[in-house]
Amino acid sequence: MNKVTQKVRKLIAHARPVLCGEYSTDGSLVFTAGQDSIVNVICAYSGEILEKYGPHITATGTAIRSMAASSDSRYIALGLNYERIIIHDRSNKNRKMEQNVDSKGVRVVLFSKNSKYLYVCTAKNDKDKSAVIKYQFTPDAAQILTPLMQVEFEEDFKCAVLASDDSQIWFGTEKSIICLNAETLENLFSEDLNAPVCDLQIYKDAFVCCPIADSFNVFFYSMRELADIFSIKVHNRVNTAAPHPMINLMVIGGGLDPKLVAKTKEGNNVLTQYYDMINKRIILEQEVHAAPTHKLRWSPDGLGLLSVSEDGSIAINRFGEELLQYKWENDWTQ
C-alpha cells in the first residue's frame, strides 16, 4: 500500500458533525449532509463545492439523519427529525418537494436503483412503532410520493442498503440486522446481534458488510444464503466499514462519540485503518480526521474514497490505478 499514490483533498464543508456521505452513481459527485442541516454537492475530483441546499429549519430540529440521491443524481431525498420527507430537484434549485409522514422523524431514505420507488424508515417513539414504507416516486405528479405498502417494527432503524438488482433491502437497527424482499416487504431474514448496526454496504453484489462497533467486528452476510459467512476482528471501535468494490481491501473508520469519551477510552482511535481481508491484518493507518468517522464510501471506479467526520470535515482520497493491481493469494468470495 505504501507504493500506491494518493492525493487527499480535505475540507471543512459543514459547521457541525457530518452524518451522511455518498458518491453519485457515475462517481463524479459527492453528496454530504449532517447536523448543520446543509446538503453539499461536491466535485469528486477537485473537491469544489458546486451546490448547497439548506439549512432546513424545522420545529423539531435541523439535523439530517439520512440522505439519498436518485440514480441520475437529479433528486436528493432527506430524512430529518421531522414529520416530513424533503426532496430537492437539482434541475430546478427553487423546487423543494415535501411530503408529510405520520411519524416524529425519518431515520432512513433510500431510492431504488431505477428511482421509481423511495423507501423510508420512520422513527420509533413512546407511542408508535417504527415502520418501513415503500412509496412510488412520481416527481411530476401532484402527489410526488404515493404509499404502496408498509410494515412495522419494534426497533428503531439506524441504516439501510439496497441490493444492486433491487431485490433485497437490508436494515440495521438498534440491535438487529433485517433483510426484506424489496418488492413485497416480506421479511426474509433477521438476526438479533444485541448491538446497534450503524452502517451497511453491499460488497461484490453478493454480500452485505455489517460493522458492529461495540464488539470490534465486521461481519459479511451472503445475500443468497441469508447468513453470515465471514468476519474480521478489528482493532478499534468501528462506526463504518467500506470494502473495496474490486479487491480484497477494507477500510474502517471509528472513534467514540465525544459524549462517551469521558466514560471510556477503549476503542477511541480515530485513525482510518486499511485491512487486508485475506490475512485479516492492518496494512495502513492514516490520520484523516480529528474526531470519529461516521461514513466511508468507495467511488464506483474503486479509486476514490470519501470520508466524513464528527469534526465537520470531509476528505476525498484519490488513488493511483496501481491500487487495483494490489493482489492477494486467495479470494474468500469465490
C-alpha positions in Angstrom: 0.0 0.0 0.0 2.9 2.4 0.6 3.7 2.2 -3.1 0.2 3.3 -4.1 0.0 7.1 -4.9 -2.7 9.1 -3.1 -4.0 12.6 -3.2 -6.2 13.7 -0.3 -8.5 16.7 -0.6 -9.8 17.7 2.8 -12.3 20.5 3.5 -14.4 21.8 6.4 -17.7 21.5 4.5 -20.0 21.7 7.5 -20.3 23.7 10.7 -21.4 20.6 12.7 -20.9 16.8 12.5 -21.3 15.2 9.1 -23.5 12.1 9.3 -24.1 11.3 5.6 -21.8 10.9 2.6 -22.4 9.2 -0.7 -21.0 9.1 -4.3 -23.2 9.6 -7.3 -23.8 6.6 -9.5 -21.2 7.8 -12.1 -18.7 8.7 -9.4 -18.3 12.4 -10.5 -20.1 13.9 -7.5 -20.1 13.6 -3.7 -23.2 14.4 -1.6 -22.7 15.2 2.1 -25.1 16.3 4.9 -25.3 16.4 8.7 -26.3 18.2 11.8 -26.0 21.7 10.4 -28.9 20.7 8.1 -26.9 21.6 5.0 -26.5 19.4 1.9 -23.4 19.9 -0.2 -22.9 18.7 -3.7 -19.1 18.4 -4.3 -17.0 17.6 -7.4 -15.4 14.3 -6.5 -12.2 15.1 -8.4 -11.4 18.8 -7.4 -13.2 18.9 -4.0 -15.0 22.1 -5.1 -18.5 22.7 -3.6 -20.8 23.0 -6.6 -24.2 23.4 -4.9 -25.5 23.9 -1.4 -29.1 23.3 -0.1 -30.5 24.4 3.3 -30.4 24.9 6.1 -33.6 23.1 6.7 -35.1 24.7 9.8 -37.9 22.7 11.4 -39.8 22.9 14.7 -38.1 19.8 16.0 -34.5 20.5 14.9 -32.3 20.6 11.9 -30.2 17.5 11.8 -30.3 15.5 8.6 -30.2 11.8 9.7 -30.3 10.3 6.2 -29.8 11.3 2.6 -30.2 9.5 -0.8 -29.6 10.7 -4.3 -31.5 9.2 -7.3 -29.5 7.2 -9.8 -29.4 10.1 -12.2 -28.3 12.4 -9.4 -31.2 14.8 -10.1 -33.1 14.3 -6.8 -31.8 14.4 -3.3 -34.1 13.0 -0.6 -33.6 13.9 3.1 -34.7 12.3 6.3 -34.7 14.6 9.4 -36.1 14.6 12.9 -39.2 15.9 11.4 -42.6 14.6 10.2 -41.9 15.3 6.5 -39.7 14.0 3.8 -37.9 16.7 1.8 -36.7 16.2 -1.8 -34.6 18.7 -3.7 -34.7 18.8 -7.6 -31.2 19.7 -8.7 -32.5 20.7 -12.2 -34.6 23.4 -10.6 -33.0 24.6 -7.4 -36.0 26.7 -6.4 -38.1 23.5 -6.3 -38.2 21.8 -2.9 -40.8 19.0 -2.6 -42.2 18.0 0.8 -44.5 15.3 1.9 -45.9 14.5 5.4 -45.1 11.3 7.1 -47.1 10.1 10.0 -44.1 10.0 12.3 -42.0 12.1 14.5 -38.9 11.6 12.4 -37.3 9.8 9.4 -34.3 7.6 10.1 -33.6 6.3 6.6 -34.4 7.3 3.0 -33.4 5.1 0.1 -34.1 5.4 -3.7 -34.5 2.2 -5.7 -31.9 1.9 -8.4 -34.4 2.8 -11.1 -35.6 5.7 -8.9 -39.2 4.6 -9.2 -39.5 3.9 -5.5 -38.4 5.6 -2.3 -38.1 3.5 0.8 -38.5 5.3 4.1 -37.8 4.2 7.7 -39.7 6.2 10.3 -38.6 6.8 13.9 -39.9 4.9 16.8 -41.2 6.8 19.8 -43.0 6.0 23.1 -46.4 5.6 21.4 -45.7 4.3 17.9 -43.7 1.5 16.3 -41.1 2.2 13.7 -42.1 1.4 10.1 -40.7 0.7 6.6 -42.8 2.4 4.0 -42.4 1.9 0.2 -43.5 4.9 -1.9 -43.9 5.2 -5.6 -41.9 8.3 -6.6 -43.5 10.4 -9.4 -41.9 13.8 -9.2 -44.0 15.3 -12.0 -47.3 14.3 -10.4 -49.4 16.4 -7.9 -48.7 13.8 -5.2 -45.0 13.0 -5.6 -45.0 10.1 -3.1 -47.7 7.5 -3.1 -47.6 5.0 -0.3 -47.7 1.4 -1.6 -47.1 -0.7 1.4 -45.9 -0.6 5.0 -44.5 -2.9 7.7 -44.0 -2.1 11.3 -41.2 -3.0 13.7 -40.5 -2.7 17.4 -36.9 -1.5 16.9 -35.5 1.9 15.8 -33.7 1.9 12.5 -30.1 3.1 12.0 -29.2 2.4 8.4 -30.2 0.5 5.2 -28.8 -0.6 1.9 -30.5 -1.9 -1.3 -29.2 -4.8 -3.4 -27.7 -3.9 -6.7 -30.6 -5.6 -8.5 -33.3 -4.0 -6.3 -34.3 -7.5 -5.0 -33.5 -7.1 -1.3 -33.2 -4.4 1.3 -31.1 -4.9 4.4 -31.6 -2.8 7.5 -29.6 -2.2 10.6 -31.5 -1.4 13.8 -30.6 -0.7 17.4 -29.9 -4.4 18.0 -30.5 -6.4 14.8 -29.9 -6.9 11.1 -33.0 -7.5 9.0 -33.5 -8.4 5.3 -36.8 -7.7 3.4 -37.9 -8.5 -0.1 -37.8 -5.1 -1.8 -40.9 -5.8 -3.9 -43.2 -7.1 -1.2 -41.5 -6.0 2.1 -41.8 -9.7 3.2 -39.3 -10.5 6.0 -36.7 -12.9 4.6 -34.2 -12.9 7.4 -33.4 -11.3 10.8 -30.8 -11.9 13.4 -30.5 -10.4 16.9 -27.0 -9.1 17.3 -27.6 -7.4 20.7 -25.7 -4.3 19.5 -26.5 -1.4 17.2 -25.8 -1.6 13.5 -24.8 1.8 12.3 -23.7 1.1 8.7 -24.3 -1.4 5.9 -22.7 -1.7 2.5 -23.1 -4.1 -0.5 -19.9 -6.0 -1.4 -19.4 -7.5 -4.8 -23.1 -7.5 -5.4 -23.4 -10.7 -3.3 -22.6 -9.8 0.3 -23.7 -7.2 2.9 -20.9 -5.7 5.0 -22.1 -5.2 8.6 -19.7 -3.5 11.2 -20.6 -3.9 14.8 -19.0 -1.1 16.8 -19.3 -2.5 20.3 -17.8 -5.9 19.5 -15.0 -4.6 17.2 -16.2 -6.9 14.5 -17.2 -6.7 10.8 -19.5 -9.4 9.5 -20.2 -10.3 5.9 -23.7 -11.8 5.1 -24.4 -13.8 2.0 -27.4 -12.4 0.2 -28.1 -15.8 -1.3 -27.7 -17.9 1.8 -29.0 -15.2 4.2 -26.3 -16.0 6.7 -23.0 -14.5 7.9 -20.2 -16.4 6.3 -17.1 -14.4 7.0 -15.9 -11.9 9.7 -12.9 -9.8 10.6 -12.0 -8.9 14.1 -10.7 -5.3 14.0 -8.6 -3.3 16.5 -10.9 -0.4 17.0 -14.5 0.6 17.6 -15.8 0.6 14.0 -18.5 3.0 13.0 -18.3 2.4 9.3 -16.6 -0.2 7.1 -16.0 0.1 3.3 -15.0 -3.0 1.5 -13.3 -2.2 -1.9 -15.6 -3.0 -4.8 -12.9 -4.9 -6.7 -10.1 -6.1 -4.5 -9.9 -7.7 -1.0 -9.3 -4.4 0.8 -11.5 -3.0 3.5 -11.2 0.5 5.2 -12.7 1.2 8.6 -13.4 4.4 10.4 -14.1 4.6 14.1 -13.8 6.6 17.3 -16.2 7.2 20.2 -19.0 9.8 20.3 -17.5 12.8 22.2 -20.1 12.4 24.9 -18.8 8.9 25.7 -15.0 9.7 25.8 -15.2 10.9 29.4 -16.6 7.5 30.4 -14.2 5.2 28.5 -11.2 5.5 26.2 -11.4 1.9 24.9 -11.6 1.9 21.1 -11.3 5.7 20.9 -8.9 5.5 17.9 -9.9 8.0 15.2 -7.3 6.6 12.7 -8.6 5.4 9.3 -7.4 1.8 9.0 -6.9 -0.3 5.8 -7.3 -4.1 6.2 -6.0 -6.9 4.1 -9.3 -9.0 4.0 -7.5 -12.3 3.3 -4.9 -12.2 6.1 -7.2 -10.1 8.3 -4.5 -7.6 9.2 -3.9 -3.8 9.1 -1.7 -2.7 6.2 -2.0 1.0 6.5 -3.2 3.7 9.0 -4.0 7.3 8.2 -4.9 10.2 10.5 -7.6 11.8 8.3 -9.9 13.4 10.9 -9.5 14.8 14.4 -12.8 13.2 15.5 -14.8 10.0 14.8 -15.5 8.9 11.3 -19.2 8.4 10.5 -19.2 7.2 6.9 -16.6 5.8 4.4 -17.6 5.2 0.8 -15.6 4.0 -2.2 -16.3 5.5 -5.6 -17.7 3.2 -8.4 -14.3 3.1 -10.1 -12.5 2.0 -6.9 -10.1 4.9 -7.0 -11.8 7.4 -4.8 -12.6 7.1 -1.0 -15.0 9.5 0.7 -14.7 10.0 4.5 -17.0 12.2 6.7 -16.5 13.1 10.3 -17.8 14.3 13.6 -15.5 17.4 13.3 -17.4 18.8 10.3 -14.7 17.8 7.8 -14.9 15.6 4.7 -12.0 14.0 2.9 -11.8 12.7 -0.7 -8.8 10.5 -1.3 -7.9 9.7 -4.9 -5.6 6.7 -5.5 -3.5 5.8 -8.5 -4.6 3.0 -10.7 -1.8 0.8 -9.2 -4.2 0.3 -6.3 -6.2 -2.1 -8.5 -3.2 -4.2 -9.1 -2.7 -4.9 -5.4 -3.4 -8.6 -5.1 -3.7 -11.4 -2.6 -3.2 -15.1 -2.9 -6.8 -16.1 -2.2 -10.3 -14.7 -2.5 -12.8 -15.9 0.1 -15.7 -14.8 -2.1 -15.0 -17.4 -4.8 
